[in-house]
Amino acid sequence: MPEASEEIPRPIGLLIVAAISAVVTVLLAGRMPPSLESFREIFKSFGVDPGAAANFVMDAPYVWWVLGLASIALLIWIGGKSRVSIQELRRMKVSVTVLIIATVLSYGFVAYAIHVPIFKLGGASP
């Protein structure tokens, strides 16, 4: 086992995961504003108030760029280092994991907030 101060090659798998995460997050950030605007128009055409959660989500469509820019910064940090210490590698892995979890939880909240009013319109339960 290498010592804490010794540098080791950065795992290529970490770079691949960071790259995939960056691409997906940036595409999501670019696609969410027009998607949320479409949902706003749907609710408006039905004359329905979608509720506080859906309004909150639709009022902040560009907040996704926070995650997108964070994923790009993370990719640059990971890609810029070919050799890292054990502590830095651990920080990189934790950072990638936290960003992925934040993105998935954010997307899940948006999906829930938008689709619950749609299910209520159709009389179905979510």
N, C-alpha and C positions, 0 to 999 in steps of 0.2 A: 504494500500500500504506500503510495507516495506521501511525503510529508506535506503539511498544510501550505508551506511557502514554496514548494516545488511546483514548477509549471509543467502541465501536461498538454497534449494536443486536444483542442476543443473537439468533442464528438460531432461528426458530420450529421448525425441524426438530429441533434439539437438545432443545427442550422436549418435542416429540412423542415422540422416542425415549426420553427419561427417563421420561415418563408411561407409555408402554407397558411399559417395563422394570419400573417400580414396580408396575403392576397385575399383571403376570405373576408377578413375584417374590413379592408378597404373597399372591396366590392359591395359588402353589406352597407357600409357607410354611404356609398354612392347611390345605392338603390333604395334605401329607406325613405328619404324625403319624398320622392314621387309616389312611392307605395302608400305612405301614410296620408298624403294628400288625396289619393284615390279613395281611401277608406273614409276620409272626412267628407268627400263628395257623396259617397254612398249613404252615410248617415244623414247628411243634409237632404238628399233626395227623398228619403223615407220620412223626413221630419222627426227624427228621433234624437234625443239627447243620449249619447253613448255612455255617459257616466264620467266620473272624475278620473279614473285610471286611464281610460281611452283618451280623454281630452288632454291629460297630462302628457301622454305619449305623442299625440298628434301636434301638440304645441311646441315640442322640442325635437323636431325631426333631424336637426343637424348635430345633436349631441353624439351621434354615432361617430363623428369625425374625431372625437376625443379618443375613442378606442382605436380608430384607424391610424391616427398619428402616433399613438403609443405603440402600436404594433410595428410601425415602420421604424421608430426609434429603437425598439427592442431588436429588430432584425439588423439594423446598422451596428448596434453594440455587439451583438453575437457574431455577425459576419466580419467585423473589423478585428477580431481577436482570433488568431490561429492557435495560440497557446495561452492557457489560463491556469490560475492557481485553483486548488480544490475549493477554496471559499468562493472565488468568483464563479466557478462552474456551478456551485450550489445556488448562488444568487441568480444566475442566468436561468437555471431550471425552475426555480421558484417563480421568477418573473414571468416566464412563458406560461407556466401553469396558472398563475393568478389571472393573467390576461385572457387566457382561453376560458376559464371559469367565469370571469366577469362578462365576456362576450356572450357566452351561452345563457347565463342567467338574465342578462339584459334582453336578449332575443326572446327568451321564454316569457318574461314579463310582458313584453310588447305583444306577443302572440296571444297571451291570456287576456290582456286588457282590450285588445281589438276584437277578439272572437267571442268573448262572453256576451257583449251586446248583440252580436249577429245571431248567436244561438237563441237569445231571448226574443229576437224578432221572429224567428221561425218557430218558436214554442218548444224548442228542444233544450235539454239540459246539457251543460258543457262536459 
